[in-house]
Amino acid sequence: MVNTELQVASTLGRHNTNLTASINRLVQANSSRDLSTICILPTSGEIHAKVVQNWMAHLTQMNQKFVRLPIVTKYKYDAFNNAIQGILTTPGLKDFKYILIMEETSMPPYDGLIKLYENIETFDVVGGLLWDKGPGGKAKIYGSPYLMPQTFLPVIPYPETIQNCLGLSTGFTLFKLSIFEDTRIQKPWFLPNIENPDLYFFENIHKLGYKVACDTRVKVGSYDIERDIVW
């Protein structure tokens, strides 16, 4: 006669085994807060299929409002200004909490937005790590708040951290919508026809005490159509 021992598997489940760690993970993710987000996507009208494939893989938090707002335009900063003004005056949209600004060549990691949400309550603007295109590209992180006098020169990124800075690009950047309701900030928010419309905006909010950071865990590629590579 063969002895048979019945093996009963644990019914706790992996997330229940260390419930405290699971709860801390949810708290860090801010997943129980209102994370309603409008994603502004200015485009020339010719988004490459490889970029679209990347976007379709993006994650958002469960049961949260997330709206993509593509705008066909030659001038992305006009698109930012017009879209934000429209959001602030449109019932339903003006009650959203955040604005995510992207560009038509940006290729973020699938969990990039999830990670940006983790620190958006500590800061007012949090963005991913992007680089200029080309072999000599610099990180699009500008100005160290710890150096005096303060400037908006490019700074060296620190790996896998939340890096305080003064300015970012508009490649993959999350803003509190309430910033754009601040009447102290001069309009248009992004001033076209100057050398650095991005930094014009960040200089203005820095003077008012808003906090900005780059999440260098969120590594965002920029697709180069001519070379068919991602910088």
WOCORKA-V30508 format. One record per helix or strand. SS is the DSSP state (@ for helix, = for strand). FROM is the first residue (numbers start at 1). TO is the last residue. If there is no record, write none. Layout:
SS_FROM_TO / SS_FROM_TO
This chain:
@_14_17 / @_19_29 / =_37_43 / @_49_56 / =_66_72 / @_76_88 / =_98_103 / =_106_107 / @_112_119 / =_125_129 / =_131_131 / =_139_139 / =_141_142 / =_154_154 / =_162_165 / =_167_168 / =_172_176 / @_177_181 / @_197_207 / =_212_219 / =_221_224 / =_229_230
